[in-house]
């Protein structure tokens, strides 16, 4: 008979790993399915200076490594593969990975996170972590008093530009339309900043440099004119995509594809909980993801206590 876990956590970023730590400390059998590339967005982050407890900062991958080792030392088990499907009919829930491995859990915590959208141009990958970022709060400080660009025209782009304008010499917003999609209040604030500049009707064609980013090739989509803009950094801010494709037919999602929640961590399926960026389109920070991981594990444990009582009553009745 296959092993049945008390809690199966899908995702090994700060939300999933925090949930694992709290789960095993509640004396639960916990499995973390971390995906083929576990660690989440922190694996692409250099110095993490906004996570409490590290006065000299910590590298994103090192933070994930420490959290993983802590969860493993306490007793959590790990399996790295992408989840292909989840049978949500009734507990124990069955999870099937892409390599056809099957696991069963009395509860599930979904902590798969969301991914930043990228431009997907060939030169982009070369400079990730070497001038190209998707998080101004995480990496903006490293470009203090330098010239940077922000790509995008929505809420995310305006928030990034506003944050960077307090640190950087100039911030040039590159947007492929002639109007912004951001909330009016964000537009007004950004346009009022003297060091925020604008390139309308423009697309990034290529990122240029040696080891680090040095300039960006930009094309005006109306005139087809190409220009080279020198810059120390480029922040891609064209939104996020929740990694919920495998859940669409099983769990209620909101209009943006994030997991719909009630009471902070509960999904539309009793016994299945959610934590981190996959349910949070607003804050998108490692510390908030970790907090939701703690909450989801505590809620899963509370559910299991009720589940256990119901099971015992059923046995007595038989």
Secondary structure, 3 states (H helix, E strand, C coil): CCCEEEEEEECCCHHHHHHHHHHHHCCCCEEEECCCCCCHHHHHCCEECCCCCCCCCEEHHHHHHHHHHHHHHHCCEEECCCEEEEECCCCCEEEEECCCCEEEEEEEEECCCEEECCCCCCCCHHHECCCEECCHHHHHHHHCCCEEEEECCCHHHHHHHHHHHCCCCEEEEECCCCCCCCCHHHHHHHHHCCCEEEECCEEEEEEEECCCEEEEEEEECCCCCEEEEECCEEEECCCEEECCHHHCCCCCECCCCCECCECCCECCCCCEEECHHHCCCCCCCHHHHHHHHHHHHHHHHHHHHHHHHHHHHHHHHC
